[in-house]
Amino acid sequence: MSVLIENPAACEIRSVIRFLNARKVKPIEIYRQICEVYGQNAMSDSMVRRWVRQFNEGRSEVHDEERSGRPSLVTEELVHAIDDKIRENRRFTISALAMEFPQISRSLIHEIVTEKLKFRKLCRRWVPKILTEQHKTKRMGSALQFLTRYDEGGEEFLTQIVTGDETWVSYDTPESKRQSMEWRHTSSPAKVKPKQILTPRKMMCTVFWDWKGILLIDFLPRGQTIKADAYCETLRKLRRAIQNKRRGLLSKGVVFLHDNARPHTANVTKNLLQGFGWDVFDHPPYSPDLAPSDFHLFLHLKSFLGGQHFNNDEELKENVSNWLKTQAANFYEEGIQKLVPRYDICLQNFGSYVEK
């Protein structure tokens, strides 16, 4: 079993990226190899892609540009000492560390912890379900299937993916705790807000999309939920939309990705998709972290709806539809491309959930 190289210099990782990129290794494979050698926190997938772009554009320097200023108080011995203290007690606060190292400021300690040592303070996460070994095995199987298809087809495979899901949209959506944050002085009186109860006035919105953008938006009458017959009718609309908006995709072959909700896996739905001749990708159960609509599209949609109020069905549908249709072109492409590192991490984690 290989031993991870801890706390590598940034220039070392950049040199690895430059070397592998010169060997025509794909960015996702570069990221995977870096994780294997240096650990998953060494550099993010997006940062790897950014350095690949810079090297492709002609950059050859792997070191940071020189900066003027006073000599740094940060020494290798100090970094190792702070690292040892944190490993002794993972719940150390910055204030507690400052008392252990009174010769340096709290801001410098925070810089060492977050930038030099790459630590992040994380709490336990809510997960959809405690996965059994059977669930993890199925997730690993799906991840291996996806990555194999991607390795064979590359970016062309991603352009064939059509995905979608349903979500509730409400007349009144409370703003999130993060949205209510504001800059205030420490002496300012604390603001409070009551806990809001979700309004019963809501509609189910079904959205289908691909790497180019929205294909179909469909709303059910207020209060109704999706059933197999209604879902099949929506799929027929989707097929017509693909035919009109993505010329050649039906003949090239649609890779259809939706979750395993009951209306999606009903026999009538399976028969319809089989008649379409679509390649239905096997989505593992309890896996919203592998569903682009959940981890990307709806996450941003709910953020947009936070704190808003709508008076009627038409106003709600118009605002939701306008937001979906006016996102930048690369917004949807980014959502599809995120599937590659997510499935890769899922496989590396032996089927466990992928963090946000």
PATI-171155 format. One record per residue (C-alpha): residue number from 0; x, y, z. Coordinates in nm, 2 decimals, padded with zeros to 4 digits. Last residue first. Layout:
BEGIN
<site><i>NUM</i><x>X</x><y>Y</y><z>Z</z></site>
...
END
This chain:
BEGIN
<site><i>355</i><x>-02.01</x><y>01.88</y><z>-00.14</z></site>
<site><i>354</i><x>-01.88</x><y>01.56</y><z>00.00</z></site>
<site><i>353</i><x>-01.92</x><y>01.24</y><z>-00.20</z></site>
<site><i>352</i><x>-02.10</x><y>00.96</y><z>-00.01</z></site>
<site><i>351</i><x>-01.93</x><y>00.63</y><z>00.04</z></site>
<site><i>350</i><x>-01.89</x><y>00.38</y><z>-00.25</z></site>
<site><i>349</i><x>-01.54</x><y>00.26</y><z>-00.18</z></site>
<site><i>348</i><x>-01.41</x><y>00.62</y><z>-00.12</z></site>
<site><i>347</i><x>-01.19</x><y>00.60</y><z>-00.44</z></site>
<site><i>346</i><x>-01.50</x><y>00.49</y><z>-00.64</z></site>
<site><i>345</i><x>-01.71</x><y>00.78</y><z>-00.50</z></site>
<site><i>344</i><x>-01.43</x><y>01.02</y><z>-00.57</z></site>
<site><i>343</i><x>-01.42</x><y>00.92</y><z>-00.93</z></site>
<site><i>342</i><x>-01.79</x><y>00.94</y><z>-00.97</z></site>
<site><i>341</i><x>-01.78</x><y>01.29</y><z>-00.83</z></site>
<site><i>340</i><x>-01.48</x><y>01.39</y><z>-01.04</z></site>
<site><i>339</i><x>-01.66</x><y>01.29</y><z>-01.36</z></site>
<site><i>338</i><x>-02.01</x><y>01.40</y><z>-01.27</z></site>
<site><i>337</i><x>-01.89</x><y>01.76</y><z>-01.22</z></site>
<site><i>336</i><x>-01.87</x><y>01.79</y><z>-01.60</z></site>
<site><i>335</i><x>-02.25</x><y>01.77</y><z>-01.63</z></site>
<site><i>334</i><x>-02.30</x><y>02.06</y><z>-01.39</z></site>
<site><i>333</i><x>-02.02</x><y>02.27</y><z>-01.54</z></site>
<site><i>332</i><x>-02.18</x><y>02.23</y><z>-01.89</z></site>
<site><i>331</i><x>-02.51</x><y>02.36</y><z>-01.73</z></site>
<site><i>330</i><x>-02.35</x><y>02.67</y><z>-01.59</z></site>
<site><i>329</i><x>-02.12</x><y>02.71</y><z>-01.90</z></site>
<site><i>328</i><x>-02.41</x><y>02.85</y><z>-02.10</z></site>
<site><i>327</i><x>-02.49</x><y>03.12</y><z>-01.85</z></site>
<site><i>326</i><x>-02.82</x><y>03.09</y><z>-01.67</z></site>
<site><i>325</i><x>-03.12</x><y>03.27</y><z>-01.83</z></site>
<site><i>324</i><x>-03.34</x><y>02.97</y><z>-01.90</z></site>
<site><i>323</i><x>-03.36</x><y>02.83</y><z>-01.55</z></site>
<site><i>322</i><x>-03.41</x><y>03.18</y><z>-01.39</z></site>
<site><i>321</i><x>-03.69</x><y>03.26</y><z>-01.64</z></site>
<site><i>320</i><x>-03.86</x><y>02.93</y><z>-01.58</z></site>
<site><i>319</i><x>-03.86</x><y>02.98</y><z>-01.20</z></site>
<site><i>318</i><x>-03.99</x><y>03.34</y><z>-01.23</z></site>
<site><i>317</i><x>-04.26</x><y>03.26</y><z>-01.48</z></site>
<site><i>316</i><x>-04.38</x><y>02.95</y><z>-01.29</z></site>
<site><i>315</i><x>-04.42</x><y>03.14</y><z>-00.96</z></site>
<site><i>314</i><x>-04.59</x><y>03.43</y><z>-01.13</z></site>
<site><i>313</i><x>-04.83</x><y>03.20</y><z>-01.31</z></site>
<site><i>312</i><x>-04.92</x><y>03.00</y><z>-01.00</z></site>
<site><i>311</i><x>-05.01</x><y>03.31</y><z>-00.79</z></site>
<site><i>310</i><x>-04.88</x><y>03.57</y><z>-00.55</z></site>
<site><i>309</i><x>-04.51</x><y>03.49</y><z>-00.53</z></site>
<site><i>308</i><x>-04.27</x><y>03.56</y><z>-00.23</z></site>
<site><i>307</i><x>-03.89</x><y>03.54</y><z>-00.23</z></site>
<site><i>306</i><x>-03.66</x><y>03.49</y><z>00.07</z></site>
<site><i>305</i><x>-03.48</x><y>03.20</y><z>-00.09</z></site>
<site><i>304</i><x>-03.59</x><y>03.14</y><z>-00.45</z></site>
<site><i>303</i><x>-03.24</x><y>03.20</y><z>-00.59</z></site>
<site><i>302</i><x>-03.08</x><y>02.97</y><z>-00.33</z></site>
<site><i>301</i><x>-03.34</x><y>02.70</y><z>-00.42</z></site>
<site><i>300</i><x>-03.24</x><y>02.73</y><z>-00.79</z></site>
<site><i>299</i><x>-02.87</x><y>02.70</y><z>-00.70</z></site>
<site><i>298</i><x>-02.91</x><y>02.37</y><z>-00.52</z></site>
<site><i>297</i><x>-03.17</x><y>02.26</y><z>-00.77</z></site>
<site><i>296</i><x>-02.91</x><y>02.27</y><z>-01.06</z></site>
<site><i>295</i><x>-02.59</x><y>02.14</y><z>-00.89</z></site>
<site><i>294</i><x>-02.60</x><y>01.86</y><z>-00.63</z></site>
<site><i>293</i><x>-02.97</x><y>01.76</y><z>-00.69</z></site>
<site><i>292</i><x>-03.01</x><y>01.81</y><z>-01.07</z></site>
<site><i>291</i><x>-02.66</x><y>01.66</y><z>-01.13</z></site>
<site><i>290</i><x>-02.75</x><y>01.33</y><z>-00.95</z></site>
<site><i>289</i><x>-02.45</x><y>01.16</y><z>-00.80</z></site>
<site><i>288</i><x>-02.47</x><y>01.33</y><z>-00.46</z></site>
<site><i>287</i><x>-02.85</x><y>01.25</y><z>-00.47</z></site>
<site><i>286</i><x>-02.75</x><y>00.88</y><z>-00.43</z></site>
<site><i>285</i><x>-03.00</x><y>00.69</y><z>-00.21</z></site>
<site><i>284</i><x>-03.04</x><y>00.42</y><z>-00.48</z></site>
<site><i>283</i><x>-02.78</x><y>00.38</y><z>-00.76</z></site>
<site><i>282</i><x>-02.85</x><y>00.53</y><z>-01.11</z></site>
<site><i>281</i><x>-02.81</x><y>00.29</y><z>-01.40</z></site>
<site><i>280</i><x>-02.78</x><y>00.49</y><z>-01.72</z></site>
<site><i>279</i><x>-03.07</x><y>00.46</y><z>-01.95</z></site>
<site><i>278</i><x>-02.93</x><y>00.43</y><z>-02.31</z></site>
<site><i>277</i><x>-03.23</x><y>00.55</y><z>-02.51</z></site>
<site><i>276</i><x>-03.40</x><y>00.34</y><z>-02.77</z></site>
<site><i>275</i><x>-03.73</x><y>00.54</y><z>-02.74</z></site>
<site><i>274</i><x>-03.92</x><y>00.21</y><z>-02.72</z></site>
<site><i>273</i><x>-03.70</x><y>00.11</y><z>-02.42</z></site>
<site><i>272</i><x>-03.78</x><y>00.44</y><z>-02.26</z></site>
<site><i>271</i><x>-04.15</x><y>00.37</y><z>-02.30</z></site>
<site><i>270</i><x>-04.12</x><y>00.02</y><z>-02.16</z></site>
<site><i>269</i><x>-03.92</x><y>00.13</y><z>-01.86</z></site>
<site><i>268</i><x>-04.18</x><y>00.40</y><z>-01.79</z></site>
<site><i>267</i><x>-04.47</x><y>00.16</y><z>-01.81</z></site>
<site><i>266</i><x>-04.28</x><y>-00.09</y><z>-01.59</z></site>
<site><i>265</i><x>-04.23</x><y>00.17</y><z>-01.32</z></site>
<site><i>264</i><x>-03.87</x><y>00.28</y><z>-01.25</z></site>
<site><i>263</i><x>-03.90</x><y>00.65</y><z>-01.30</z></site>
<site><i>262</i><x>-04.25</x><y>00.67</y><z>-01.13</z></site>
<site><i>261</i><x>-04.10</x><y>00.49</y><z>-00.83</z></site>
<site><i>260</i><x>-03.79</x><y>00.71</y><z>-00.79</z></site>
<site><i>259</i><x>-03.47</x><y>00.55</y><z>-00.92</z></site>
<site><i>258</i><x>-03.29</x><y>00.86</y><z>-01.03</z></site>
<site><i>257</i><x>-03.26</x><y>01.00</y><z>-01.38</z></site>
<site><i>256</i><x>-02.98</x><y>00.98</y><z>-01.64</z></site>
<site><i>255</i><x>-03.05</x><y>00.92</y><z>-02.00</z></site>
<site><i>254</i><x>-02.76</x><y>00.87</y><z>-02.24</z></site>
<site><i>253</i><x>-02.92</x><y>00.97</y><z>-02.57</z></site>
<site><i>252</i><x>-02.78</x><y>00.82</y><z>-02.89</z></site>
<site><i>251</i><x>-02.63</x><y>00.98</y><z>-03.21</z></site>
<site><i>250</i><x>-02.97</x><y>00.95</y><z>-03.39</z></site>
<site><i>249</i><x>-03.15</x><y>01.12</y><z>-03.10</z></site>
<site><i>248</i><x>-02.88</x><y>01.38</y><z>-03.07</z></site>
<site><i>247</i><x>-02.88</x><y>01.48</y><z>-03.43</z></site>
<site><i>246</i><x>-03.06</x><y>01.81</y><z>-03.39</z></site>
<site><i>245</i><x>-03.07</x><y>01.92</y><z>-03.03</z></site>
<site><i>244</i><x>-03.35</x><y>02.17</y><z>-02.99</z></site>
<site><i>243</i><x>-03.63</x><y>02.02</y><z>-03.20</z></site>
<site><i>242</i><x>-03.57</x><y>01.65</y><z>-03.16</z></site>
<site><i>241</i><x>-03.47</x><y>01.70</y><z>-02.80</z></site>
<site><i>240</i><x>-03.79</x><y>01.89</y><z>-02.73</z></site>
<site><i>239</i><x>-04.00</x><y>01.61</y><z>-02.89</z></site>
<site><i>238</i><x>-03.83</x><y>01.35</y><z>-02.68</z></site>
<site><i>237</i><x>-03.89</x><y>01.57</y><z>-02.37</z></site>
<site><i>236</i><x>-04.26</x><y>01.60</y><z>-02.44</z></site>
<site><i>235</i><x>-04.28</x><y>01.22</y><z>-02.46</z></site>
<site><i>234</i><x>-04.09</x><y>01.20</y><z>-02.13</z></site>
<site><i>233</i><x>-04.35</x><y>01.44</y><z>-01.97</z></site>
<site><i>232</i><x>-04.63</x><y>01.21</y><z>-02.08</z></site>
<site><i>231</i><x>-04.44</x><y>00.91</y><z>-01.93</z></site>
<site><i>230</i><x>-04.40</x><y>01.11</y><z>-01.60</z></site>
<site><i>229</i><x>-04.78</x><y>01.17</y><z>-01.59</z></site>
<site><i>228</i><x>-04.85</x><y>00.80</y><z>-01.63</z></site>
<site><i>227</i><x>-04.59</x><y>00.70</y><z>-01.37</z></site>
<site><i>226</i><x>-04.70</x><y>00.95</y><z>-01.11</z></site>
<site><i>225</i><x>-04.56</x><y>01.29</y><z>-01.01</z></site>
<site><i>224</i><x>-04.73</x><y>01.48</y><z>-00.73</z></site>
<site><i>223</i><x>-05.03</x><y>01.72</y><z>-00.74</z></site>
<site><i>222</i><x>-05.08</x><y>02.00</y><z>-00.50</z></site>
<site><i>221</i><x>-05.07</x><y>02.28</y><z>-00.76</z></site>
<site><i>220</i><x>-05.11</x><y>02.16</y><z>-01.11</z></site>
<site><i>219</i><x>-04.79</x><y>01.99</y><z>-01.24</z></site>
<site><i>218</i><x>-04.52</x><y>02.21</y><z>-01.40</z></site>
<site><i>217</i><x>-04.29</x><y>02.11</y><z>-01.69</z></site>
<site><i>216</i><x>-03.96</x><y>02.26</y><z>-01.80</z></site>
<site><i>215</i><x>-03.79</x><y>02.10</y><z>-02.09</z></site>
<site><i>214</i><x>-03.45</x><y>02.11</y><z>-02.27</z></site>
<site><i>213</i><x>-03.26</x><y>02.36</y><z>-02.06</z></site>
<site><i>212</i><x>-02.89</x><y>02.41</y><z>-02.13</z></site>
<site><i>211</i><x>-02.60</x><y>02.30</y><z>-02.35</z></site>
<site><i>210</i><x>-02.46</x><y>02.03</y><z>-02.12</z></site>
<site><i>209</i><x>-02.80</x><y>01.87</y><z>-02.08</z></site>
<site><i>208</i><x>-03.14</x><y>01.95</y><z>-01.92</z></site>
<site><i>207</i><x>-03.47</x><y>01.82</y><z>-01.80</z></site>
<site><i>206</i><x>-03.67</x><y>02.00</y><z>-01.53</z></site>
<site><i>205</i><x>-03.99</x><y>01.89</y><z>-01.36</z></site>
<site><i>204</i><x>-04.15</x><y>02.14</y><z>-01.12</z></site>
<site><i>203</i><x>-04.40</x><y>02.03</y><z>-00.85</z></site>
<site><i>202</i><x>-04.60</x><y>02.32</y><z>-00.72</z></site>
<site><i>201</i><x>-04.64</x><y>02.48</y><z>-00.38</z></site>
<site><i>200</i><x>-04.89</x><y>02.65</y><z>-00.15</z></site>
<site><i>199</i><x>-04.85</x><y>02.45</y><z>00.17</z></site>
<site><i>198</i><x>-04.61</x><y>02.72</y><z>00.29</z></site>
<site><i>197</i><x>-04.30</x><y>02.60</y><z>00.46</z></site>
<site><i>196</i><x>-04.30</x><y>02.71</y><z>00.83</z></site>
<site><i>195</i><x>-04.06</x><y>02.99</y><z>00.91</z></site>
<site><i>194</i><x>-03.84</x><y>03.00</y><z>01.22</z></site>
<site><i>193</i><x>-03.86</x><y>03.35</y><z>01.36</z></site>
<site><i>192</i><x>-03.58</x><y>03.60</y><z>01.29</z></site>
<site><i>191</i><x>-03.33</x><y>03.75</y><z>01.53</z></site>
<site><i>190</i><x>-03.08</x><y>04.03</y><z>01.51</z></site>
<site><i>189</i><x>-02.80</x><y>04.06</y><z>01.77</z></site>
<site><i>188</i><x>-02.74</x><y>04.41</y><z>01.90</z></site>
<site><i>187</i><x>-02.42</x><y>04.57</y><z>01.75</z></site>
<site><i>186</i><x>-02.11</x><y>04.55</y><z>01.98</z></site>
<site><i>185</i><x>-01.93</x><y>04.30</y><z>01.76</z></site>
<site><i>184</i><x>-01.99</x><y>04.53</y><z>01.46</z></site>
<site><i>183</i><x>-02.20</x><y>04.39</y><z>01.18</z></site>
<site><i>182</i><x>-02.15</x><y>04.25</y><z>00.83</z></site>
<site><i>181</i><x>-02.45</x><y>04.05</y><z>00.72</z></site>
<site><i>180</i><x>-02.57</x><y>03.69</y><z>00.71</z></site>
<site><i>179</i><x>-02.94</x><y>03.63</y><z>00.61</z></site>
<site><i>178</i><x>-02.84</x><y>03.44</y><z>00.30</z></site>
<site><i>177</i><x>-02.63</x><y>03.20</y><z>00.50</z></site>
<site><i>176</i><x>-02.92</x><y>03.12</y><z>00.73</z></site>
<site><i>175</i><x>-03.13</x><y>03.04</y><z>00.43</z></site>
<site><i>174</i><x>-03.41</x><y>03.26</y><z>00.31</z></site>
<site><i>173</i><x>-03.76</x><y>03.13</y><z>00.36</z></site>
<site><i>172</i><x>-03.94</x><y>03.02</y><z>00.04</z></site>
<site><i>171</i><x>-04.29</x><y>03.15</y><z>-00.01</z></site>
<site><i>170</i><x>-04.50</x><y>03.05</y><z>-00.32</z></site>
<site><i>169</i><x>-04.31</x><y>02.72</y><z>-00.32</z></site>
<site><i>168</i><x>-04.12</x><y>02.52</y><z>-00.57</z></site>
<site><i>167</i><x>-04.11</x><y>02.14</y><z>-00.52</z></site>
<site><i>166</i><x>-03.85</x><y>01.94</y><z>-00.72</z></site>
<site><i>165</i><x>-03.86</x><y>01.69</y><z>-01.00</z></site>
<site><i>164</i><x>-03.56</x><y>01.54</y><z>-01.19</z></site>
<site><i>163</i><x>-03.36</x><y>01.57</y><z>-01.50</z></site>
<site><i>162</i><x>-03.07</x><y>01.44</y><z>-01.71</z></site>
<site><i>161</i><x>-02.97</x><y>01.41</y><z>-02.07</z></site>
<site><i>160</i><x>-02.61</x><y>01.29</y><z>-02.13</z></site>
<site><i>159</i><x>-02.49</x><y>01.27</y><z>-02.49</z></site>
<site><i>158</i><x>-02.25</x><y>01.57</y><z>-02.46</z></site>
<site><i>157</i><x>-02.08</x><y>01.39</y><z>-02.17</z></site>
<site><i>156</i><x>-01.98</x><y>01.10</y><z>-02.40</z></site>
<site><i>155</i><x>-01.82</x><y>01.34</y><z>-02.65</z></site>
<site><i>154</i><x>-01.61</x><y>01.47</y><z>-02.36</z></site>
<site><i>153</i><x>-01.42</x><y>01.14</y><z>-02.35</z></site>
<site><i>152</i><x>-01.58</x><y>00.84</y><z>-02.52</z></site>
<site><i>151</i><x>-01.37</x><y>00.54</y><z>-02.39</z></site>
<site><i>150</i><x>-01.25</x><y>00.70</y><z>-02.06</z></site>
<site><i>149</i><x>-01.60</x><y>00.84</y><z>-02.01</z></site>
<site><i>148</i><x>-01.77</x><y>00.51</y><z>-02.06</z></site>
<site><i>147</i><x>-01.52</x><y>00.35</y><z>-01.82</z></site>
<site><i>146</i><x>-01.58</x><y>00.63</y><z>-01.57</z></site>
<site><i>145</i><x>-01.96</x><y>00.58</y><z>-01.58</z></site>
<site><i>144</i><x>-01.94</x><y>00.20</y><z>-01.54</z></site>
<site><i>143</i><x>-01.69</x><y>00.22</y><z>-01.26</z></site>
<site><i>142</i><x>-01.91</x><y>00.48</y><z>-01.08</z></site>
<site><i>141</i><x>-02.22</x><y>00.27</y><z>-01.13</z></site>
<site><i>140</i><x>-02.04</x><y>-00.04</y><z>-00.99</z></site>
<site><i>139</i><x>-01.91</x><y>00.16</y><z>-00.70</z></site>
<site><i>138</i><x>-02.26</x><y>00.28</y><z>-00.61</z></site>
<site><i>137</i><x>-02.39</x><y>-00.07</y><z>-00.63</z></site>
<site><i>136</i><x>-02.11</x><y>-00.19</y><z>-00.39</z></site>
<site><i>135</i><x>-02.18</x><y>00.10</y><z>-00.16</z></site>
<site><i>134</i><x>-02.56</x><y>00.01</y><z>-00.14</z></site>
<site><i>133</i><x>-02.47</x><y>-00.36</y><z>-00.07</z></site>
<site><i>132</i><x>-02.22</x><y>-00.26</y><z>00.20</z></site>
<site><i>131</i><x>-02.51</x><y>-00.06</y><z>00.36</z></site>
<site><i>130</i><x>-02.53</x><y>00.31</y><z>00.33</z></site>
<site><i>129</i><x>-02.66</x><y>00.52</y><z>00.63</z></site>
<site><i>128</i><x>-02.91</x><y>00.73</y><z>00.44</z></site>
<site><i>127</i><x>-02.97</x><y>01.07</y><z>00.30</z></site>
<site><i>126</i><x>-02.66</x><y>01.21</y><z>00.47</z></site>
<site><i>125</i><x>-02.64</x><y>01.49</y><z>00.72</z></site>
<site><i>124</i><x>-02.27</x><y>01.59</y><z>00.77</z></site>
<site><i>123</i><x>-02.06</x><y>01.59</y><z>01.09</z></site>
<site><i>122</i><x>-01.89</x><y>01.91</y><z>01.14</z></site>
<site><i>121</i><x>-01.59</x><y>02.03</y><z>00.94</z></site>
<site><i>120</i><x>-01.30</x><y>02.27</y><z>01.03</z></site>
<site><i>119</i><x>-01.07</x><y>02.28</y><z>00.73</z></site>
<site><i>118</i><x>-00.70</x><y>02.21</y><z>00.74</z></site>
<site><i>117</i><x>-00.48</x><y>02.28</y><z>00.44</z></site>
<site><i>116</i><x>-00.16</x><y>02.28</y><z>00.66</z></site>
<site><i>115</i><x>-00.01</x><y>02.59</y><z>00.49</z></site>
<site><i>114</i><x>-00.32</x><y>02.77</y><z>00.39</z></site>
<site><i>113</i><x>-00.58</x><y>02.69</y><z>00.65</z></site>
<site><i>112</i><x>-00.38</x><y>02.62</y><z>00.97</z></site>
<site><i>111</i><x>-00.09</x><y>02.85</y><z>00.88</z></site>
<site><i>110</i><x>-00.32</x><y>03.14</y><z>00.78</z></site>
<site><i>109</i><x>-00.52</x><y>03.10</y><z>01.10</z></site>
<site><i>108</i><x>-00.21</x><y>03.11</y><z>01.30</z></site>
<site><i>107</i><x>-00.10</x><y>03.43</y><z>01.13</z></site>
<site><i>106</i><x>-00.44</x><y>03.59</y><z>01.20</z></site>
<site><i>105</i><x>-00.42</x><y>03.48</y><z>01.57</z></site>
<site><i>104</i><x>-00.08</x><y>03.66</y><z>01.60</z></site>
<site><i>103</i><x>00.25</x><y>03.50</y><z>01.67</z></site>
<site><i>102</i><x>00.47</x><y>03.48</y><z>01.99</z></site>
<site><i>101</i><x>00.18</x><y>03.36</y><z>02.20</z></site>
<site><i>100</i><x>00.19</x><y>03.01</y><z>02.05</z></site>
<site><i>99</i><x>-00.01</x><y>02.79</y><z>02.29</z></site>
<site><i>98</i><x>-00.25</x><y>03.07</y><z>02.37</z></site>
<site><i>97</i><x>-00.30</x><y>03.14</y><z>02.00</z></site>
<site><i>96</i><x>-00.38</x><y>02.77</y><z>01.95</z></site>
<site><i>95</i><x>-00.67</x><y>02.80</y><z>02.20</z></site>
<site><i>94</i><x>-00.80</x><y>03.11</y><z>02.01</z></site>
<site><i>93</i><x>-00.77</x><y>02.93</y><z>01.68</z></site>
<site><i>92</i><x>-00.99</x><y>02.65</y><z>01.83</z></site>
<site><i>91</i><x>-00.87</x><y>02.30</y><z>01.90</z></site>
<site><i>90</i><x>-01.13</x><y>02.04</y><z>01.83</z></site>
<site><i>89</i><x>-00.89</x><y>01.80</y><z>01.65</z></site>
<site><i>88</i><x>-00.69</x><y>01.76</y><z>01.97</z></site>
<site><i>87</i><x>-00.34</x><y>01.60</y><z>01.95</z></site>
<site><i>86</i><x>-00.35</x><y>01.63</y><z>01.57</z></site>
<site><i>85</i><x>-00.40</x><y>02.00</y><z>01.61</z></site>
<site><i>84</i><x>-00.10</x><y>02.04</y><z>01.84</z></site>
<site><i>83</i><x>00.13</x><y>01.84</y><z>01.61</z></site>
<site><i>82</i><x>00.03</x><y>02.06</y><z>01.31</z></site>
<site><i>81</i><x>00.11</x><y>02.37</y><z>01.51</z></site>
<site><i>80</i><x>00.45</x><y>02.24</y><z>01.59</z></site>
<site><i>79</i><x>00.52</x><y>02.13</y><z>01.23</z></site>
<site><i>78</i><x>00.43</x><y>02.48</y><z>01.10</z></site>
<site><i>77</i><x>00.65</x><y>02.64</y><z>01.37</z></site>
<site><i>76</i><x>00.95</x><y>02.42</y><z>01.28</z></site>
<site><i>75</i><x>00.90</x><y>02.50</y><z>00.90</z></site>
<site><i>74</i><x>00.91</x><y>02.87</y><z>00.98</z></site>
<site><i>73</i><x>00.65</x><y>03.13</y><z>00.95</z></site>
<site><i>72</i><x>00.76</x><y>03.47</y><z>01.07</z></site>
<site><i>71</i><x>00.78</x><y>03.59</y><z>00.71</z></site>
<site><i>70</i><x>01.05</x><y>03.84</y><z>00.60</z></site>
<site><i>69</i><x>00.90</x><y>04.19</y><z>00.55</z></site>
<site><i>68</i><x>00.76</x><y>04.29</y><z>00.21</z></site>
<site><i>67</i><x>00.79</x><y>04.24</y><z>-00.16</z></site>
<site><i>66</i><x>00.63</x><y>03.95</y><z>-00.34</z></site>
<site><i>65</i><x>00.79</x><y>03.71</y><z>-00.59</z></site>
<site><i>64</i><x>00.56</x><y>03.53</y><z>-00.83</z></site>
<site><i>63</i><x>00.46</x><y>03.19</y><z>-00.72</z></site>
<site><i>62</i><x>00.66</x><y>02.89</y><z>-00.85</z></site>
<site><i>61</i><x>00.56</x><y>02.66</y><z>-01.13</z></site>
<site><i>60</i><x>00.69</x><y>02.88</y><z>-01.41</z></site>
<site><i>59</i><x>00.63</x><y>02.74</y><z>-01.77</z></site>
<site><i>58</i><x>00.31</x><y>02.92</y><z>-01.87</z></site>
<site><i>57</i><x>00.23</x><y>02.89</y><z>-02.24</z></site>
<site><i>56</i><x>-00.15</x><y>02.87</y><z>-02.26</z></site>
<site><i>55</i><x>-00.15</x><y>02.50</y><z>-02.22</z></site>
<site><i>54</i><x>00.04</x><y>02.55</y><z>-01.89</z></site>
<site><i>53</i><x>-00.23</x><y>02.80</y><z>-01.77</z></site>
<site><i>52</i><x>-00.51</x><y>02.56</y><z>-01.88</z></site>
<site><i>51</i><x>-00.35</x><y>02.27</y><z>-01.69</z></site>
<site><i>50</i><x>-00.31</x><y>02.50</y><z>-01.39</z></site>
<site><i>49</i><x>-00.69</x><y>02.58</y><z>-01.39</z></site>
<site><i>48</i><x>-00.78</x><y>02.21</y><z>-01.44</z></site>
<site><i>47</i><x>-00.58</x><y>02.12</y><z>-01.13</z></site>
<site><i>46</i><x>-00.75</x><y>02.40</y><z>-00.94</z></site>
<site><i>45</i><x>-01.09</x><y>02.27</y><z>-01.04</z></site>
<site><i>44</i><x>-01.01</x><y>01.92</y><z>-00.92</z></site>
<site><i>43</i><x>-00.89</x><y>02.05</y><z>-00.58</z></site>
<site><i>42</i><x>-00.53</x><y>02.03</y><z>-00.46</z></site>
<site><i>41</i><x>-00.36</x><y>01.85</y><z>-00.17</z></site>
<site><i>40</i><x>-00.69</x><y>01.78</y><z>00.02</z></site>
<site><i>39</i><x>-00.75</x><y>01.45</y><z>-00.15</z></site>
<site><i>38</i><x>-00.42</x><y>01.30</y><z>-00.05</z></site>
<site><i>37</i><x>-00.06</x><y>01.35</y><z>-00.19</z></site>
<site><i>36</i><x>00.01</x><y>01.03</y><z>-00.39</z></site>
<site><i>35</i><x>-00.33</x><y>00.89</y><z>-00.47</z></site>
<site><i>34</i><x>-00.50</x><y>01.23</y><z>-00.48</z></site>
<site><i>33</i><x>-00.23</x><y>01.36</y><z>-00.72</z></site>
<site><i>32</i><x>-00.29</x><y>01.05</y><z>-00.94</z></site>
<site><i>31</i><x>-00.67</x><y>01.12</y><z>-00.95</z></site>
<site><i>30</i><x>-00.63</x><y>01.49</y><z>-01.03</z></site>
<site><i>29</i><x>-00.39</x><y>01.41</y><z>-01.32</z></site>
<site><i>28</i><x>-00.65</x><y>01.15</y><z>-01.45</z></site>
<site><i>27</i><x>-00.93</x><y>01.41</y><z>-01.43</z></site>
<site><i>26</i><x>-00.70</x><y>01.66</y><z>-01.62</z></site>
<site><i>25</i><x>-00.63</x><y>01.41</y><z>-01.90</z></site>
<site><i>24</i><x>-00.27</x><y>01.29</y><z>-01.95</z></site>
<site><i>23</i><x>-00.11</x><y>01.43</y><z>-02.27</z></site>
<site><i>22</i><x>00.24</x><y>01.36</y><z>-02.15</z></site>
<site><i>21</i><x>00.30</x><y>01.74</y><z>-02.13</z></site>
<site><i>20</i><x>00.00</x><y>01.75</y><z>-01.89</z></site>
<site><i>19</i><x>00.17</x><y>01.48</y><z>-01.68</z></site>
<site><i>18</i><x>00.48</x><y>01.69</y><z>-01.64</z></site>
<site><i>17</i><x>00.30</x><y>02.03</y><z>-01.58</z></site>
<site><i>16</i><x>00.07</x><y>01.87</y><z>-01.33</z></site>
<site><i>15</i><x>00.37</x><y>01.71</y><z>-01.14</z></site>
<site><i>14</i><x>00.55</x><y>02.04</y><z>-01.14</z></site>
<site><i>13</i><x>00.24</x><y>02.21</y><z>-01.00</z></site>
<site><i>12</i><x>00.23</x><y>01.96</y><z>-00.72</z></site>
<site><i>11</i><x>00.60</x><y>02.03</y><z>-00.63</z></site>
<site><i>10</i><x>00.54</x><y>02.41</y><z>-00.66</z></site>
<site><i>9</i><x>00.27</x><y>02.39</y><z>-00.40</z></site>
<site><i>8</i><x>00.51</x><y>02.22</y><z>-00.15</z></site>
<site><i>7</i><x>00.39</x><y>01.89</y><z>-00.02</z></site>
<site><i>6</i><x>00.23</x><y>01.87</y><z>00.33</z></site>
<site><i>5</i><x>00.20</x><y>01.49</y><z>00.35</z></site>
<site><i>4</i><x>00.32</x><y>01.24</y><z>00.09</z></site>
<site><i>3</i><x>00.08</x><y>00.95</y><z>00.12</z></site>
<site><i>2</i><x>00.22</x><y>00.60</y><z>00.17</z></site>
<site><i>1</i><x>00.14</x><y>00.34</y><z>-00.10</z></site>
<site><i>0</i><x>00.00</x><y>00.00</y><z>00.00</z></site>
END
